[in-house]
């Protein structure tokens, strides 16, 4: 074994203080295997040492929550003895280094988080952030990431039904690839990761272990330096066909009574899976490293424990069930090996060639891992540091139609058709909607459907982390309501830069405060998630810190999918209404409708103003009204108003339906405020029968909160144009960015 020098400790990402804790925990110097295990388990990626303190403040409970944070994925009750299981994860650093495999294995990893709990995956989603399109590396990164997501998800047979893609210079040197999976299981057959039963066999299944991905978790917990490409060996290599076999084999074994506990080998591979299982079960674990299936000769225990080879699982079985389980996995042409047993020592003990090569108490590795209360700026101090300029002069538009064309052709508002066409959204034959406000998949064999949305507006979070955190949750809520779903729960992927910088830690803390307040008010608990820190780069041509990006994955339930709502205009002659907070309809000259808007950025090249505030009480009330209108069949199309404001929302509905609209400006608003302002809490609806609609409105409201939501009639569907621009021209502009960029 190598001598442990200060250089070796530093290479493993441990500070002097952390190494002193290792010495105290062991009462001696570690060997290299033990140092490597402490290194990955204490990385940000595995330990959440900078974020755990604040994550504990988030609301995680509701009557329909079966399992909140702490397991592989969150679990919610969707009625009829069924549960939805879902989570979002990041694969940011690997995807920048090697975009195809980084994105592909991100999809594979999140699929395993879901089916390891007993669910059959039914839908994938994603949230992607890229840098400037004219950055020399960006087209390669976009092409690779999209191909990787499609290549893995399509081959494994799980539809990709929704997602979001943004561009901003802050992601030039550190793109974000967040993947989400939703699955369905019997609520009585949920599988957990707590290893119990002294003497119970520990079983390794799936693919063999190789040298790919070693120190992947550690790499994902540091900034990028100039040598990002040199870290290519830390990126895992995926095989979706093996993953499909693994899903089927696991679900087949789960139909028996053989499994005591199960955990996928994700970040930190065999190390994290074994440590987490033993810790959750308040047990110990002994592994014989000679029995680990390896695909390369001469692999050491250090390499086996730290490898992040894909498509692998760890299980604890009931004694005597080994032969039955082995037969199932061999039928599916997968490796199966009994590699150890559960003990009562509360230690991880590894043996190799007849010798003990690791003996670590489990407490310091997991439950007692370092936890830091990093210093952070107050909200006022952060605002001063960020230097967000107030809007001193509000420009107006001279030609709303021309501005709309330019916005629709811009990278952040252009059609994502080029991306979506590379994903199989229909495999499984249960997809009811993709490409609208939310993806919708039928719960097979029932009338129910699950709605899924991924949302975040990083420019809002950067300008005001608290309001931006609120808005991210509220937009996910709004998108679910827009398809007629009752929002139930949230998963998240919290992407931030270096937490050792007080201004970055302020972004994290205050965004979580906003998210927490929104979730509490909206009865929309957070049941799973992931934290990805150190997303900044010193690489040549890169920026430094990313924009703070707490990506939100929302899940809702439609009781009868026959009442699902969609976005396109359905027919000419229908009345268009805006549903919005009552106060919005009264223009306030002191309130900026244009701060931080894409119109201000794309048309005028200005980045200033405040994040639009989100009134959570009115968000909840508006969502309730929209769901009621959908349930009663009073509206034919619904779309939330978000990036680009009213004009862009109308254009998206018109393009999707192939029908134009005659719409009027708002009295008292400037043209720019009316058409392009990004005020929150607003929906567009089309009404076929205004008399029936008005009768419902005339019945009164359920409470004072609902009374504060207003209805503004703005026009009628019909014709072949919008704001003086033909639908054909709007569609051509909308499709132009990706088609031109990818062809050049």
C-alpha positions in Angstrom: 0.0 0.0 0.0 1.2 3.5 -0.8 2.3 5.8 2.0 -0.3 8.5 2.7 1.4 11.8 2.1 -0.1 15.4 2.3 -0.1 15.4 -1.5 -2.1 12.2 -1.7 -4.6 13.6 0.8 -4.9 16.8 -1.2 -5.4 14.8 -4.4 -8.4 13.1 -2.7 -10.0 16.4 -2.1 -9.8 16.4 1.7 -8.8 19.5 3.7 -6.3 19.4 6.5 -9.2 19.6 9.0 -11.1 16.8 7.3 -8.0 14.6 7.3 -7.6 15.2 11.0 -11.1 14.0 11.4 -10.2 10.8 9.5 -7.3 10.2 11.9 -9.6 10.7 14.9 -12.3 8.4 13.5 -9.8 5.6 12.8 -7.4 6.2 15.7 -4.6 5.6 13.2 -3.5 6.5 9.7 -5.8 5.2 6.9 -4.5 3.1 4.1 -5.1 4.1 0.5 -8.4 2.1 0.2 -9.7 3.8 3.4 -8.6 7.2 2.3 -10.4 6.8 -1.0 -13.6 5.7 0.7 -13.5 8.7 3.0 -12.7 10.9 0.0 -15.8 10.0 -2.0 -18.2 9.7 1.0 -17.2 13.2 2.2 -17.4 14.8 -1.2 -20.1 17.4 -1.7 -21.7 15.0 -4.2 -22.3 12.3 -1.6 -22.2 14.0 1.8 -24.0 17.3 1.1 -21.7 18.8 3.7 -22.3 22.4 2.6 -26.1 22.0 2.1 -27.5 19.5 4.6 -28.0 22.2 7.2 -30.3 24.2 4.9 -32.0 21.3 3.2 -33.5 20.3 6.6 -35.6 23.5 6.5 -37.6 22.5 3.4 -41.2 21.2 3.8 -41.2 17.5 2.9 -44.5 16.1 4.4 -48.1 15.9 3.3 -50.9 13.3 3.7 -50.1 11.9 0.3 -46.3 11.6 0.8 -45.3 8.0 1.5 -41.5 8.6 1.5 -39.7 12.0 1.5 -36.0 12.8 1.1 -33.4 10.2 2.4 -34.1 7.3 0.0 -33.2 6.8 -3.6 -36.3 8.7 -4.7 -39.5 10.3 -3.4 -42.8 8.4 -3.2 -46.3 9.8 -3.3 -49.7 8.2 -3.1 -51.7 8.5 -6.3 -54.7 6.5 -5.2 -56.1 3.0 -5.9 -53.1 1.4 -4.1 -50.6 3.0 -6.5 -47.6 5.3 -5.9 -45.6 7.6 -8.1 -41.8 7.5 -7.5 -39.6 10.2 -8.9 -36.4 12.1 -8.6 -34.1 14.5 -10.5 -30.3 14.3 -10.6 -27.4 16.2 -12.1 -24.7 15.0 -14.4 -23.1 18.4 -15.1 -19.4 18.0 -14.9 -19.3 14.6 -16.8 -21.5 16.1 -19.6 -19.1 19.0 -20.1 -16.1 16.7 -20.3 -17.8 14.0 -22.5 -21.3 15.2 -23.5 -22.7 12.0 -25.0 -21.7 9.6 -22.2 -22.1 12.2 -19.5 -25.7 12.8 -20.5 -26.5 9.2 -21.2 -25.2 7.9 -17.9 -27.1 10.7 -16.2 -30.3 9.2 -17.6 -29.2 5.7 -16.6 -28.5 6.8 -13.1 -31.8 8.4 -12.5 -33.7 5.5 -13.9 -31.9 3.2 -11.4 -32.8 5.5 -8.5 -36.5 5.0 -9.4 -36.7 1.3 -10.3 -34.5 0.3 -7.3 -37.6 1.3 -5.2 -39.9 -1.1 -7.1 -41.3 1.3 -9.7 -41.5 0.7 -13.4 -40.2 3.9 -15.0 -42.9 5.5 -17.2 -41.4 8.9 -18.1 -38.2 10.9 -18.4 -37.7 14.6 -18.3 -34.7 16.9 -18.3 -33.5 20.5 -17.7 -30.5 21.6 -19.7 -28.4 24.8 -19.6 -25.9 25.8 -22.2 -23.6 28.7 -22.8 -23.5 31.1 -25.8 -24.5 29.5 -29.1 -21.4 31.2 -30.7 -19.0 29.7 -28.1 -16.7 27.4 -30.1 -17.5 24.3 -28.0 -21.3 24.9 -27.5 -22.7 23.2 -30.7 -20.6 20.1 -29.9 -21.9 20.1 -26.3 -25.6 20.5 -27.3 -25.4 17.8 -30.0 -23.6 15.4 -27.7 -25.9 15.9 -24.7 -29.1 15.7 -26.7 -27.8 12.6 -28.5 -26.8 11.0 -25.2 -30.2 11.6 -23.5 -32.0 10.3 -26.6 -29.6 7.4 -27.1 -30.1 6.1 -23.6 -33.7 6.8 -23.0 -34.9 5.6 -26.4 -32.9 2.3 -26.1 -34.1 1.5 -22.6 -37.7 2.2 -23.7 -38.8 5.0 -21.4 -40.4 8.1 -23.1 -38.9 11.5 -22.7 -42.0 13.7 -22.4 -40.9 17.2 -21.3 -37.9 19.4 -20.6 -36.4 22.8 -20.8 -33.3 24.2 -22.5 -31.7 27.6 -21.8 -28.7 29.5 -23.1 -26.6 32.0 -21.2 -22.9 33.0 -21.2 -22.7 32.0 -17.5 -22.8 28.3 -18.6 -20.0 28.7 -21.2 -17.5 26.7 -19.1 -19.9 24.6 -17.1 -23.1 23.3 -18.7 -25.9 21.8 -16.6 -27.6 18.4 -17.5 -30.4 17.5 -15.0 -32.3 14.3 -15.6 -35.6 13.3 -14.1 -37.5 10.0 -14.0 -41.0 9.2 -12.9 -42.1 5.6 -12.2 -45.3 3.9 -10.9 -45.4 1.1 -8.3 -47.9 -0.7 -6.0 -47.9 1.3 -2.8 -47.6 -1.9 -0.9 -44.5 -3.0 -2.7 -42.0 -0.1 -2.2 -38.4 -1.2 -1.6 -36.0 0.6 0.6 -32.3 0.5 1.2 -31.8 -0.4 4.9 -29.7 -3.5 5.2 -30.9 -5.6 8.1 -30.6 -9.2 9.4 -27.1 -10.2 10.6 -25.8 -12.9 8.3 -28.0 -12.0 5.4 -26.2 -12.3 2.1 -25.1 -9.2 0.2 -25.4 -9.6 -3.5 -23.9 -7.8 -6.5 -26.0 -7.8 -9.7 -25.8 -6.2 -13.2 -22.7 -5.4 -15.2 -19.1 -6.1 -14.3 -16.9 -3.5 -12.6 -14.4 -1.6 -14.7 -12.1 1.3 -14.2 -14.4 3.9 -15.7 -15.7 6.6 -13.4 -13.2 6.3 -10.7 -13.3 9.4 -8.6 -16.4 10.6 -10.5 -18.0 11.9 -7.3 -14.9 13.7 -6.3 -14.6 15.3 -9.7 -18.2 16.4 -9.5 -17.4 18.2 -6.2 -14.8 20.6 -7.5 -14.5 23.6 -9.8 -13.3 23.0 -13.4 -9.7 24.0 -14.0 -8.1 24.5 -17.4 -7.5 20.7 -17.7 -11.1 19.7 -17.9 -10.5 17.3 -20.8 -7.9 15.5 -18.8 -10.7 14.3 -16.5 -12.3 12.3 -19.3 -11.5 8.9 -17.5 -13.7 9.9 -14.6 -16.7 9.9 -16.9 -18.7 6.7 -16.8 -19.7 4.7 -19.9 -23.3 3.5 -20.2 -25.1 0.6 -21.8 -28.9 1.2 -22.1 -29.6 -2.4 -23.3 -28.0 -3.8 -20.1 -30.0 -1.3 -18.1 -33.2 -2.5 -19.7 -32.3 -6.1 -18.7 -31.5 -4.9 -15.2 -34.9 -3.2 -14.9 -36.7 -6.4 -15.9 -34.6 -8.7 -13.7 -35.0 -6.4 -10.6 -38.8 -6.1 -11.1 -39.1 -9.8 -11.5 -37.2 -10.5 -8.3 -39.2 -7.8 -6.6 -42.4 -9.8 -7.3 -41.0 -12.4 -4.8 -40.2 -12.1 -1.1 -36.5 -12.4 -1.6 -35.3 -8.8 -1.2 -34.5 -7.3 2.2 -32.9 -4.1 0.9 -31.7 -2.8 -2.5 -29.6 0.1 -3.6 -28.2 1.2 -7.0 -24.5 1.8 -7.4 -24.5 5.5 -8.5 -22.0 8.1 -7.4 -19.1 6.5 -5.5 -20.4 3.1 -6.8 -19.9 0.1 -4.5 -18.7 2.4 -1.7 -21.8 4.6 -1.4 -24.3 1.8 -1.9 -22.8 -0.4 0.8 -22.3 2.4 3.2 -25.8 3.8 2.8 -27.4 0.4 3.1 -25.5 -0.5 6.3 -26.0 3.0 7.8 -29.8 3.0 7.0 -30.1 -0.4 8.6 -28.0 0.5 11.7 -25.9 -2.5 10.8 -22.4 -3.4 9.6 -21.1 -4.8 6.3 -18.4 -7.3 5.3 -17.4 -7.6 1.6 -15.0 -10.1 0.0 -13.5 -8.1 -2.8 -12.2 -11.2 -4.6 -15.8 -12.0 -5.4 -16.7 -8.7 -7.1 -17.3 -9.3 -10.8 -14.6 -7.4 -12.7 -14.2 -6.8 -16.4 -10.6 -5.8 -16.3 -7.6 -7.8 -15.0 -5.7 -6.9 -11.8 -8.3 -4.5 -10.4 -7.4 -3.4 -6.8 -9.9 -3.0 -3.9 -9.4 0.8 -4.3 -10.5 0.7 -7.9 -13.4 -1.7 -7.2 -14.8 0.5 -4.4 -14.4 3.8 -6.3 -15.4 2.7 -9.8 -18.7 4.2 -11.1 -19.2 1.6 -13.8 -22.9 1.7 -14.8 -25.9 -0.7 -14.6 -25.0 -2.2 -11.2 -27.1 -2.8 -8.1 -26.4 -4.1 -4.5 -29.0 -6.2 -2.7 -29.5 -7.8 0.7 -31.4 -11.1 0.3 -33.3 -13.4 2.6 -31.2 -16.4 3.4 -31.9 -19.3 1.1 -33.1 -17.1 -1.7 -29.8 -16.8 -3.5 -30.3 -19.6 -6.0 -33.7 -18.4 -7.1 -32.4 -14.8 -7.5 -29.3 -16.0 -9.3 -31.5 -17.9 -11.8 -33.5 -14.8 -12.6 -30.4 -12.7 -13.2 -28.7 -15.3 -15.3 -31.9 -15.7 -17.4 -31.5 -11.9 -18.1 -27.8 -12.5 -18.9 -26.6 -10.4 -16.0 -23.9 -11.0 -13.4 -24.9 -12.2 -10.0 -22.4 -12.7 -7.1 -22.7 -13.1 -3.3 -20.0 -10.8 -2.2 -20.5 -10.4 1.5 -22.9 -10.4 4.5 -24.6 -8.1 6.9 -22.9 -7.8 10.3 -23.7 -6.2 13.7 -20.3 -4.4 13.9 -21.4 -1.0 12.5 -18.1 -1.2 10.6 -17.3 -1.6 6.9 -14.8 -4.4 6.6 -13.3 -5.3 3.2 -11.2 -8.4 2.7 -8.9 -9.1 -0.3 -6.6 -12.1 -0.8 -7.3 -13.2 2.7 -6.3 -9.9 4.3 -8.4 -7.1 5.8 -7.8 -4.1 3.5 -10.3 -1.7 5.1 -12.0 -1.4 8.5 -13.9 1.8 9.0 -16.6 2.7 11.5 -19.7 3.6 9.5 -20.8 6.6 11.7 -18.0 9.0 10.5 -18.5 7.9 6.9 -22.2 8.9 6.7 -24.3 10.1 9.6 -21.4 11.9 11.2 -19.8 13.2 8.1 -18.7 16.8 8.1 -21.5 19.4 8.0 -20.6 23.0 7.4 -22.5 26.2 8.2 -20.9 28.3 5.5 -21.0 32.0 5.8 -23.4 33.8 3.5 -24.5 37.3 2.7 -27.9 38.7 3.9 -30.5 39.5 1.3 -29.6 43.1 1.4 -25.8 42.5 1.2 -26.4 40.1 -1.7 -28.4 42.7 -3.6 -25.5 45.2 -3.2 -22.9 42.6 -4.2 -24.9 41.5 -7.3 -25.1 45.1 -8.5 -28.5 44.6 -10.1 -29.4 47.8 -11.8 -32.9 49.3 -11.2 -34.8 50.2 -14.3 -34.4 53.9 -14.7 -35.9 54.2 -18.1 -38.6 51.9 -19.4 -38.4 51.5 -23.2 -41.5 50.9 -25.3 -42.0 49.1 -28.6 -42.8 50.7 -31.8 -43.7 47.4 -33.5 -44.9 44.6 -31.3 -45.2 42.1 -34.2 -41.6 42.7 -35.3 -40.3 42.3 -31.7 -42.3 39.1 -31.4 -40.7 37.7 -34.5 -37.2 38.5 -33.1 -38.1 36.9 -29.7 -39.4 33.7 -31.3 -36.2 33.3 -33.2 -33.9 33.9 -30.2 -32.1 30.9 -28.6 -34.2 31.0 -25.3 -37.6 31.2 -27.0 -37.1 29.3 -30.2 -38.9 26.0 -30.9 -37.2 22.9 -29.2 -38.5 20.7 -32.1 -34.9 19.8 -33.1 -34.3 18.5 -29.6 -37.6 16.8 -29.1 -37.5 14.9 -32.3 -34.4 13.1 -31.1 -36.3 11.7 -28.1 -38.8 8.9 -28.3 -41.8 10.5 -26.5 -44.3 7.7 -27.5 -42.6 4.4 -26.5 -44.8 2.6 -24.1 -47.9 3.9 -25.7 -49.0 5.8 -22.6 -47.9 9.3 -23.5 -50.8 11.7 -23.8 -49.0 15.0 -24.2 -45.5 16.3 -24.8 -44.3 19.7 -25.7 -47.0 21.6 -23.9 -46.9 23.2 -20.4 -46.3 19.7 -18.9 -45.8 16.2 -20.2 -48.6 13.8 -19.4 -48.5 10.0 -19.2 -51.4 7.7 -18.6 -51.1 5.4 -15.5 -51.4 2.2 -17.4 -54.7 0.4 -17.1 -56.4 3.3 -15.3 -58.2 6.6 -16.1 -55.5 8.5 -14.2 -52.5 10.4 -15.7 -49.4 11.9 -14.3 -48.3 15.4 -15.3 -44.6 16.3 -15.2 -42.9 19.7 -15.6 -39.4 21.0 -15.2 -38.9 24.7 -14.4 -36.5 27.4 -13.3 -35.7 31.0 -14.4 -32.0 31.4 -13.4 -31.9 35.1 -14.3 -34.6 35.7 -11.8 -32.8 33.7 -9.1 -29.5 35.6 -9.8 -31.3 39.0 -9.4 -33.2 38.0 -6.3 -32.6 34.5 -5.0 -35.6 34.5 -2.6 -38.1 35.7 -5.2 -36.4 33.5 -7.9 -36.7 30.4 -5.6 -40.4 31.2 -5.1 -41.0 31.7 -8.8 -39.4 28.4 -9.8 -41.8 26.4 -7.6 -44.8 28.6 -8.6 -44.1 28.1 -12.3 -43.9 24.3 -11.9 -47.2 24.5 -10.0 -48.7 26.7 -12.8 -47.6 24.4 -15.6 -49.2 21.4 -13.9 -52.5 23.3 -13.3 -52.5 24.4 -17.0 -53.0 20.7 -18.1 -55.6 20.1 -15.5 -53.4 18.3 -13.0 -53.6 18.7 -9.2 -50.0 19.5 -8.2 -48.7 17.0 -5.6 -45.0 17.1 -5.0 -41.6 18.4 -6.1 -38.2 17.0 -6.8 -35.3 19.4 -7.4 -31.7 19.7 -8.6 -30.0 22.6 -6.9 -27.2 23.8 -9.2 -24.9 26.4 -7.7 -21.3 27.5 -7.8 -18.6 27.4 -5.1 -20.3 27.4 -1.6 -17.1 28.6 0.0 -17.9 32.1 -1.5 -20.4 33.9 0.8 -22.2 35.4 -2.2 -22.8 32.0 -3.7 -23.9 30.5 -0.4 -26.3 33.5 -0.1 -27.8 32.4 -3.5 -28.3 28.9 -2.1 -29.7 29.8 1.3 -32.1 32.5 0.1 -33.3 30.5 -2.9 -34.2 27.6 -0.6 -36.0 30.0 1.7 -38.1 31.1 -1.3 -38.7 27.6 -2.4 -39.7 26.5 1.1 -42.2 29.3 1.5 -43.7 28.5 -1.9 -44.0 24.8 -1.2 -45.7 25.5 2.2 -48.2 27.9 0.7 -49.0 25.8 -2.3 -49.2 22.4 -0.4 -46.5 21.2 -2.8 -43.9 19.4 -0.7 -40.3 18.5 -1.8 -39.9 14.7 -1.6 -36.5 14.1 -3.3 -33.7 16.0 -4.9 -30.0 16.5 -5.6 -27.4 19.2 -4.8 -24.7 20.1 -7.4 -22.2 22.6 -6.2 -18.9 24.0 -7.6 -20.4 24.6 -10.9 -17.9 27.1 -12.1 -15.0 27.0 -14.5 -11.5 28.4 -15.0 -11.3 26.6 -18.4 -10.1 28.5 -21.3 -13.0 30.5 -22.9 -15.3 29.7 -20.0 -17.0 32.0 -17.6 -16.7 31.6 -13.8 -19.9 30.9 -11.8 -23.1 29.7 -13.3 -26.3 31.5 -12.7 -27.9 30.0 -9.6 -30.2 27.3 -11.0 -32.5 25.4 -8.6 -34.2 23.3 -11.2 -37.7 22.1 -10.2 -39.4 18.9 -11.2 -43.1 19.0 -10.5 -45.5 16.1 -10.5 -49.3 16.3 -10.5 -52.3 13.9 -10.9 -55.1 14.1 -13.4 -58.0 11.9 -12.1 -59.5 11.4 -15.6 -57.2 11.9 -18.5 -60.3 12.6 -20.7 -60.3 16.0 -19.1 -56.6 16.8 -19.7 -56.1 20.2 -21.2 -53.7 21.3 -24.0 -52.2 24.5 -25.2 -53.2 25.0 -29.0 -56.0 27.2 -30.1 -58.8 24.7 -31.1 -61.2 26.8 -33.2 -61.9 30.2 -34.6 -64.4 32.4 -32.8 -63.5 31.5 -29.2 -62.9 34.2 -26.6 -59.5 34.7 -25.1 -59.2 35.7 -21.4 -56.2 36.4 -19.2 -56.6 34.9 -15.7 -54.4 36.9 -13.4 -54.1 38.6 -10.0 -56.8 41.3 -9.9 -54.2 44.0 -9.1 -52.3 43.2 -12.4 -55.2 44.6 -14.5 -54.6 48.0 -12.9 -51.3 49.4 -14.3 -48.9 50.8 -11.8 -46.4 53.2 -13.3 -44.0 52.5 -10.5 -44.1 48.7 -11.1 -41.8 47.4 -13.7 -43.4 44.7 -15.9 -40.2 44.5 -17.9 -37.4 44.0 -15.4 -35.3 40.9 -16.1 -37.5 40.1 -19.1 -36.3 38.4 -22.3 -37.8 41.3 -24.3 -35.5 43.8 -22.5 -32.5 41.5 -23.1 -33.1 40.4 -26.7 -34.5 43.6 -28.1 -32.5 46.2 -26.2 -29.5 44.3 -24.9 -30.2 45.4 -21.3 -30.1 43.3 -18.2 -31.6 45.3 -15.4 -34.6 45.6 -13.1 -36.0 43.4 -10.4 -37.3 39.8 -10.5 -41.1 39.9 -10.9 -42.6 39.2 -7.5 -44.7 36.1 -7.0 -47.8 36.3 -4.8 -48.1 32.7 -3.6 -51.7 33.1 -2.2 -52.9 34.4 -5.5 -50.9 31.7 -7.4 -52.8 29.0 -5.4 -56.1 30.7 -6.0 -55.6 31.1 -9.7 -54.5 27.5 -10.0 -57.6 26.3 -8.3 -59.8 28.4 -10.7 -58.0 27.1 -13.7 -58.4 23.5 -12.6 -62.1 24.1 -11.9 -62.6 25.6 -15.4 -60.9 22.7 -17.0 -62.8 20.1 -14.9 -66.1 21.7 -15.9 -65.3 21.8 -19.6 -65.5 25.6 -19.8 -62.2 26.2 -21.5 -60.7 24.7 -24.7 -57.1 25.7 -24.3 -54.9 26.9 -21.4 -51.3 28.2 -21.4 -49.3 29.9 -18.7 -47.7 33.2 -19.4 -44.0 33.1 -18.7 -40.8 33.9 -20.6 -41.5 36.6 -23.3 -44.8 37.6 -21.7 -48.3 37.7 -23.3 -47.2 38.0 -26.9 -45.0 34.9 -26.8 -47.7 32.9 -25.0 -50.3 33.8 -27.6 -47.9 33.0 -30.4 -47.1 29.6 -29.0 -50.9 28.8 -28.8 -51.5 30.1 -32.3 -48.5 28.3 -33.9 -49.5 25.0 -32.2 -53.1 25.3 -33.4 -52.5 26.9 -36.8 -55.1 29.6 -35.9 -54.5 33.3 -35.5 -56.1 35.8 -33.1 -57.4 39.3 -32.9 -56.2 40.8 -29.6 -56.2 44.2 -28.1 -53.7 46.1 -26.0 -54.3 46.9 -22.3 -55.6 50.3 -21.4 -53.1 52.1 -19.2 -50.1 49.9 -20.1 -47.4 50.7 -22.5 -47.3 48.4 -25.5 -44.1 46.8 -24.2 -45.5 46.2 -20.7 -48.7 44.7 -22.1 -47.2 42.4 -24.7 -43.8 41.5 -23.2 -44.0 42.0 -19.4 -43.3 38.9 -17.4 -45.6 39.4 -14.4 -46.3 36.1 -12.6 -49.4 34.2 -11.8 -51.1 34.6 -15.2 -52.8 32.1 -17.6 -54.3 32.4 -21.0 -57.5 30.5 -21.7 -59.9 30.2 -24.6 -63.6 30.0 -24.0 -66.0 28.4 -26.5 -69.2 29.4 -24.6 -68.8 32.8 -22.9 -72.4 32.7 -21.6 -71.7 29.5 -19.6 -68.3 30.8 -18.6 -69.8 34.1 -17.3 -72.5 32.2 -15.4 -69.9 30.3 -13.5 -68.1 33.6 -12.7 -71.3 35.2 -11.6 -71.9 32.4 -9.0 -69.3 34.1 -6.9 -66.0 32.8 -5.5 -65.1 30.3 -2.8 -63.2 32.7 -0.7 -61.6 36.1 -0.6 -58.3 34.8 -2.0 -60.1 33.6 -5.2 -61.9 37.0 -5.4 -58.5 38.6 -5.8 -58.1 36.7 -9.1 -59.4 38.6 -12.2 -60.5 37.8 -15.7 -59.6 40.1 -18.6 -61.1 39.6 -22.0 -58.5 40.4 -24.6 -59.7 39.1 -27.9 -60.9 36.3 -30.1 -59.3 33.4 -31.9 -59.5 33.3 -35.7 -57.8 34.4 -38.9 -54.2 33.6 -40.0 -52.2 36.2 -38.2 -51.3 37.6 -34.8 -50.1 41.2 -34.1 -50.0 41.7 -37.8 -47.7 38.8 -38.5 -48.9 35.6 -40.3 -48.9 32.3 -38.5 -46.5 31.0 -41.2 -44.0 33.7 -40.5 -44.3 33.2 -36.8 -43.7 29.4 -37.2 -40.7 30.0 -39.5 -39.1 32.4 -37.0 -39.8 30.0 -34.2 -38.1 27.1 -36.0 -35.2 29.1 -37.4 -32.7 29.1 -34.6 -31.9 25.4 -34.3 -32.3 24.6 -38.0 -29.8 27.4 -39.0 -27.4 26.7 -36.1 -27.2 23.0 -36.6 -26.9 23.3 -40.4 -24.1 25.8 -40.4 
